[in-house]
Amino acid sequence: MKIKKMSMKKNGDLLLKTTLGKHDNFDYATAVRLSNNTINGLIRFTFNGDDRRPVIYYNITGMQDLAVFLENKLSLTQFKSLIESLLIALEAVSTSGLAEKNLLLSHEYVYVDEDASIHLAYLPLSGLVANERSVLELLGYITVNTMFVNDENKQYAADILSYIRRQQVFSLVEVKAFLNITPVAAQSPNKQAEQLFERPKSFSGRDFVDEATGIPAIERLRDSRSVAENVAEAISADLSLTNHSGRVMQSAKQFYLTRINDGQQWVLHGEKTLIGRSISSDIRLDAAAISRQHAELIITGDHISIEDLGSANGTYINGERLNARQRVVLHSNDTILLGNIGFRISEH
């Protein structure tokens, strides 16, 4: 098998050209399936399967290879995004009936987009596939080679690395449990939120500090509200509104949507909020993985729901993909994945 980067002069696309060897068993059916559908966290590809040695072209336009990305110092949020997106991709591979052994896990073939999300190349092969690297080795590579803007956050990666080195076989369930990512099925009905990266279970001591704000980074990721909003919440906890009859009236809930990778937050006003790539969207996301009209948030009284509008790359709630036009009620701290961009819903 030969792999090399190439640039298309016609449109400027950057491709990873993979020429299969004579002993590689090309799985044409899987190749067709993957080239026509988007699996979350996998790199899109086209292929030429007519030759004696099929060639696969992975489109890596707009991405950096992992080694180059890690040359820059990262925030704790960016580091968490790398780990989270890798686990999301692995879970998507598993739930799609694909084989983990077919993933190219060598760091030189792992790519990262502008949102610090990892994308993996999947080889559509059947039979025995000799994978040079394992998931544990890739996780180890990320943790060892990450440089933080704030040195106080090094211990977070060190705790994860210590855990990885104690494992002989990778288990997605066990890694998620270590990182305190709770499976949706195991949660109570009134709390269907994955608590992403609360902290590794081996962690002890004070919270790490987010270098941009001085706020404990784990708390900031869980609830990235402004100081003014937190003050307003504190005041509302002590004060009640009364009408002319003297009855206590509860103020309506305020909902917020926070982008996980950079903490950008939107205050949700009105009954409906359209999210998409179109300039007419209420929240416009200029990314290739986002459809023109991707999803819609609907506020009804003290409840908020989300509906997928038939998006190409899907809407995921706590790791579960919605059907087109399916609407579900959201809860505080639920994670939302639109294409490859992660968000968290919050309220007060």
C-alpha positions in Angstrom: 0.0 0.0 0.0 1.3 3.4 -1.0 0.0 6.7 0.6 1.0 10.2 -0.5 -0.4 13.7 -0.4 -1.4 15.4 -3.7 -3.0 18.7 -4.6 -5.6 19.0 -7.4 -4.7 21.8 -9.7 -8.2 22.2 -11.0 -9.9 23.0 -7.7 -7.1 23.2 -5.2 -8.4 20.2 -3.1 -5.8 18.5 -1.0 -6.0 14.7 -1.2 -4.5 11.7 0.4 -3.9 9.3 -2.4 -3.9 5.6 -1.3 -2.9 3.0 -3.8 -3.7 -0.5 -2.6 -1.2 -3.4 -2.9 -1.7 -6.6 -4.8 -2.4 -8.5 -1.5 -5.0 -5.9 -0.3 -8.6 -7.2 -0.7 -10.6 -4.2 -1.9 -14.2 -4.3 -0.5 -16.1 -2.6 -3.3 -19.5 -2.7 -1.5 -18.2 -1.0 1.6 -16.3 1.6 -0.6 -19.5 2.5 -2.4 -21.4 2.7 0.9 -18.9 5.0 2.5 -18.3 7.2 -0.6 -22.1 7.9 -0.7 -22.6 8.4 3.0 -21.0 10.5 5.7 -19.9 8.6 8.8 -19.1 11.0 11.7 -15.4 11.5 12.1 -14.3 9.7 9.0 -12.6 11.4 6.0 -14.7 11.5 2.9 -13.2 9.7 -0.1 -13.7 8.8 -3.8 -12.1 5.8 -5.4 -11.2 4.1 -8.7 -12.0 0.5 -8.3 -11.6 -0.5 -12.0 -7.8 -0.9 -12.0 -5.9 -4.0 -10.9 -4.8 -1.9 -7.9 -7.6 0.3 -6.7 -6.8 3.9 -5.7 -8.6 5.8 -2.9 -8.6 9.6 -2.7 -9.3 11.0 0.8 -10.3 14.6 0.8 -8.3 16.4 3.5 -8.9 19.9 2.3 -8.9 22.4 5.1 -7.3 20.0 7.6 -3.9 19.7 9.2 -2.1 16.5 9.9 -2.1 15.7 13.6 1.7 16.2 14.0 1.5 19.7 12.5 -1.5 20.6 14.6 0.3 19.6 17.8 3.2 21.9 17.0 1.0 24.7 18.4 0.3 25.1 22.1 -3.3 24.1 22.8 -5.9 25.2 25.3 -7.4 22.6 27.6 -10.6 22.9 25.5 -8.8 22.1 22.3 -7.1 19.1 23.9 -10.5 17.8 25.1 -11.9 18.3 21.7 -9.2 16.1 20.2 -9.9 13.3 22.6 -13.7 13.7 22.4 -13.8 13.7 18.6 -11.6 10.6 18.4 -14.0 8.7 20.7 -17.0 10.0 18.7 -15.4 8.7 15.5 -14.6 5.3 17.0 -18.2 5.0 18.3 -19.6 5.9 14.9 -17.4 3.3 13.3 -18.7 0.7 15.7 -22.4 1.6 15.4 -22.1 1.7 11.6 -21.0 -2.0 11.6 -17.4 -1.1 10.4 -14.2 -2.6 11.7 -11.9 -0.6 13.9 -8.9 -2.6 12.4 -9.5 -0.9 9.1 -8.8 2.6 10.4 -5.5 4.3 9.6 -4.3 5.1 13.1 -0.7 6.1 12.4 -0.5 9.8 13.4 0.8 10.9 10.0 -2.5 9.9 8.5 -4.8 11.4 11.2 -6.1 14.8 10.4 -7.6 17.7 12.4 -10.0 20.4 11.3 -10.3 24.0 12.4 -12.6 23.0 15.3 -9.8 20.7 16.7 -11.8 17.7 15.7 -10.0 14.5 14.6 -10.9 12.8 11.3 -9.8 9.3 10.5 -9.2 7.5 7.2 -11.1 4.2 6.8 -9.7 1.5 4.4 -12.5 -0.4 2.6 -10.8 -3.7 2.8 -12.0 -7.2 3.6 -10.1 -10.0 5.3 -6.9 -9.4 7.4 -5.8 -5.8 7.7 -2.4 -5.2 9.2 -2.9 -2.0 11.2 0.5 -0.5 12.2 -0.9 1.4 15.2 -3.6 0.9 17.8 -6.1 3.3 19.4 -4.1 3.3 22.6 -1.0 4.2 20.8 -2.8 7.1 19.1 -4.2 8.4 22.4 -0.7 8.1 23.9 0.8 10.1 21.0 -1.7 12.9 21.5 -1.2 13.1 25.2 2.6 12.9 25.0 2.9 15.5 22.2 0.4 18.1 23.4 1.9 21.4 24.6 -0.5 23.6 26.7 -0.7 27.3 26.7 -1.1 27.0 30.5 1.4 24.6 32.0 -1.0 23.9 34.9 -3.1 21.8 32.5 -0.3 19.3 31.8 -1.5 17.2 34.7 -4.8 16.5 33.0 -3.0 14.9 30.0 -0.6 13.2 32.4 -3.5 11.5 34.2 -4.9 10.2 30.9 -1.5 9.0 29.7 -1.0 7.2 33.0 -4.4 5.4 32.5 -3.6 4.5 28.8 -0.2 3.0 29.7 -2.0 0.6 32.2 -4.3 -0.7 29.5 -3.4 -3.7 27.3 -6.5 -3.6 25.1 -8.6 -0.5 24.1 -12.2 -0.5 25.4 -14.3 2.5 24.4 -16.7 1.8 27.3 -13.9 1.8 29.8 -12.2 4.9 28.4 -15.5 6.8 28.5 -16.0 5.6 32.1 -12.6 6.8 33.1 -13.3 10.2 31.6 -16.7 10.2 33.3 -18.6 10.1 30.0 -21.9 8.4 31.1 -23.7 6.2 28.5 -27.1 7.6 27.7 -28.9 4.4 28.4 -27.6 4.3 32.0 -28.9 7.7 32.9 -32.1 8.6 34.7 -35.0 9.9 32.5 -34.7 13.4 33.8 -31.0 13.7 33.0 -30.1 12.4 29.6 -26.8 14.4 29.3 -23.4 13.0 28.7 -21.1 14.7 31.2 -18.2 15.0 28.8 -14.8 15.3 30.5 -15.8 16.2 34.0 -12.4 14.9 35.0 -10.4 11.6 34.9 -11.3 9.4 37.9 -7.7 9.4 39.0 -7.7 13.2 39.3 -7.1 14.8 42.6 -6.4 18.4 43.6 -7.8 21.7 42.4 -9.3 22.3 39.0 -7.1 23.3 36.1 -7.3 26.9 35.1 -8.5 28.0 31.6 -5.7 30.2 30.3 -8.0 32.7 28.7 -10.3 33.5 31.6 -8.7 32.3 34.8 -11.9 30.3 35.5 -11.5 26.6 36.3 -11.4 25.1 32.8 -13.6 22.0 33.6 -16.3 24.2 35.1 -16.0 26.6 32.1 -16.5 23.8 29.6 -19.6 22.6 31.5 -21.1 26.0 31.8 -19.5 28.7 29.6 -21.7 31.6 30.7 -20.6 35.1 31.1 -20.0 36.7 34.5 -23.1 38.8 34.0 -25.3 35.8 33.4 -23.9 34.0 36.5 -24.6 37.1 38.6 -28.2 37.2 37.2 -28.7 33.6 38.1 -27.4 34.2 41.7 -29.8 37.1 42.1 -32.8 35.2 40.7 -32.1 32.5 43.2 -32.8 34.9 46.1 -35.5 37.1 44.6 -39.0 36.2 43.5 -41.3 38.1 41.2 -44.8 38.7 42.4 -47.8 39.9 40.6 -50.5 42.3 41.9 -52.3 39.5 43.7 -49.2 38.6 45.7 -48.7 35.3 44.0 -45.1 34.3 43.4 -44.3 34.1 39.7 -41.3 32.2 38.4 -39.3 33.9 35.6 -39.1 32.0 32.3 -36.0 29.9 31.7 -33.2 31.4 29.6 -31.5 28.9 27.3 -27.9 29.1 25.9 -26.1 27.2 23.2 -22.3 26.9 23.7 -19.8 25.7 21.0 -17.5 23.3 22.8 -14.3 23.9 21.0 -14.0 27.6 21.6 -16.7 28.5 24.2 -18.6 30.8 21.9 -22.1 31.2 23.3 -25.5 32.2 21.8 -28.4 33.4 23.9 -31.5 31.8 22.5 -34.4 34.2 22.0 -37.8 33.7 20.4 -39.7 30.5 19.7 -37.5 29.1 16.9 -33.7 29.4 16.1 -32.5 28.2 12.7 -29.0 26.8 12.6 -27.3 26.3 9.2 -24.9 27.5 6.6 -27.4 29.7 4.9 -27.0 33.5 5.4 -30.6 33.6 6.5 -29.9 31.3 9.5 -30.3 32.7 13.0 -27.0 31.0 13.9 -24.8 30.7 10.8 -22.1 28.1 10.8 -19.8 28.5 7.8 -18.5 24.9 7.6 -18.7 22.3 4.9 -20.2 19.7 7.2 -23.2 22.0 7.9 -26.2 22.0 5.7 -27.8 25.2 4.6 -30.7 24.5 6.9 -29.3 22.0 9.3 -31.4 22.0 12.5 -33.8 24.1 14.4 -34.1 24.8 18.2 -37.7 25.3 19.4 -38.6 26.8 22.8 -42.0 26.0 24.2 -42.6 27.4 27.7 -39.8 26.1 29.9 -38.8 23.4 27.4 -36.4 23.4 24.5 -36.4 20.9 21.6 -34.2 20.3 18.5 -35.3 19.1 15.1 -33.1 17.8 12.4 -34.1 19.5 9.1 -32.9 16.7 6.8 -29.2 17.5 7.1 -26.7 15.6 5.1 -24.2 15.0 7.9 -26.6 14.5 10.7 -27.7 15.9 14.1 -26.5 13.9 17.1 -27.8 14.2 20.7 -25.5 12.6 23.3 -24.1 10.4 20.5 -27.4 9.3 19.1 -28.3 10.4 15.5 -31.7 11.9 14.9 -33.8 10.9 11.9 -34.6 13.6 9.4 -37.5 15.8 10.8 -37.2 14.0 14.2 -37.7 16.3 17.2 -36.5 15.6 20.7 -36.6 17.5 24.0 -33.2 18.7 25.3 -32.0 19.0 28.8 -29.4 21.1 30.4 -25.8 19.9 29.6 -27.0 17.8 26.6 -24.3 17.6 23.9 -25.3 18.4 20.4 -23.2 17.4 17.3 -24.1 19.2 14.1 -22.0 17.6 11.4 -18.6 17.7 13.1 -19.2 20.7 15.4 -20.1 20.1 19.0 -22.3 22.2 21.2 -23.8 22.1 24.7 -27.2 23.3 25.8 -27.6 25.1 29.2 -30.3 27.0 31.0 -31.0 29.1 34.0 
